[in-house]
């Protein structure tokens, strides 16, 4: 009986050791990264996964596959910034900017027109602040 009681803290010690090892490995062992691209993570508003990928060195300027859940649609390659516009979350645009995403004038105009088409007024305001003007979408 006394030997059995000595084993009770063993599961807690094992779990603590696993969490310690996971922390040393960057937190990606016990919970490996999801199989999503940066564009997917942003479009799904998964800021945690997007931040983890950016900290792991994923290029915020490189197009990546945005996988649609619909079985008939073919995956398309889009910029993470385009996915952020689709998500309507300016915090994700800020996250991309902090991690080196380039927002030059032609891209900002393209993103502005995309935001205009989908009715994302907050994103349009974010872009206007960077452009210093509204963009002409030629509609």
N, C-alpha and C positions, 0 to 999 in steps of 0.2 A: 504494500500500500504506500509506504513511504517513497519507494522508487518511482511509483506512478505519479505522485505529487511533484516530484522533481522534474518530470517531463512536461508539466502543464505550461511553463513559460517558454518551452522550446518553439512552438509556432510563432509566438510574438518575436522571439529572437530571429527566427528565420525571415519573417516578413520585414523586420527592421533592417536586416542585412541586405535583403533584396532591394529595398528602397535606397539604401546607402550606395549600393553598387550601381543602381540606375542613375542616381544623382551624379556619381563620378563619370558615368558614360554619357552625360548630357541629357538625361531624361528620355532617351529614345529606345530603351531596351525593353522595359516592361510594357510600355505602350508605344509600339513602333509607329512611325508616321503613317497616316492614312494614304491610300493610293490615289491621291488627287493631285492635280497640277496646281500651280500657283493661281492660274486663272479660275480653276474650279473652286479653290478655297475662297477666293475673293468673291466670286459670283454667289457663293453660298453664304456669304457674310461670316465666314469662319476666320475671324481675325487672329485667333490663336494659332491655327494651322498656317495661315499666311505669314505671320511673324516668325514662326519656327522655320519655315522654308527660307525666308529671307535671311534669317540669322545663320542658316546652314549654307548660305552662299548662292541661292537661286537668283538668277539675274532678273531684276524687276523690269528690264527693258526688252526681254526676249518673249516673243509670242509663245504661248503654250496651248495645249489642247483643252478646249472647253467641252466636256462630255455632257451631252444632253441625255436625260433619263429615257427619253422616247426611243423605242427600238428602231424606228424607221429613219431617224435623223442621223446623219453622219457627223462625227465630231468635227469641229472647226477650230482653227488656230486663231487666237486673238491675243492682244496685249493685255497684261494684267490691268493696265489703266482702263481699257475698254470694259473689262469685267467689273471694275469698280464703278464705272458709270452705270452699268446695268444693275448693279446692286443698290445704287442710290445712296451709298454710304460714303460721305466725304472723309470720314475717319480712315477709311481704307486708302483713299487717295493720299491723305497725309502720311500714312504708313509707308506707302510706296515711295513718296517723295523723300522721307527720312532715310530710306534705304537705297537712295541713288537713282530712282526713276527719273529719266529726263522728260521734262515737260516743255518742249520747244513750241514756238508759236503755231506751226502747221498742225502738230498733234493736238494742241489745246483747242484749235478751231474745229478739228475733226471730232474731238470729244464733246465740245460744246454742242455741235449739231446733232450728235448722237443723243446727248442728254435732252436736247430740245425735242427730238422725235419721240422719245419715250416719256416725256413729261417730268423729268427730274429737275425741278426748279432749284433745289438746294445745290445740286451738282453744278448747274449752270452758274449760280452765284459764286461758287468756289472757283470756277474757271474764269469768270469775269474779273474776279479779284486778281488773278495772276496775269491775265491779258491786259488789264487796265481799260477794257472796253467790252462791248458786246460783239459777238462774231456774226458775220453775214453768212447765213447758210444757203443763200440763193434759192429760197423757196418761193 
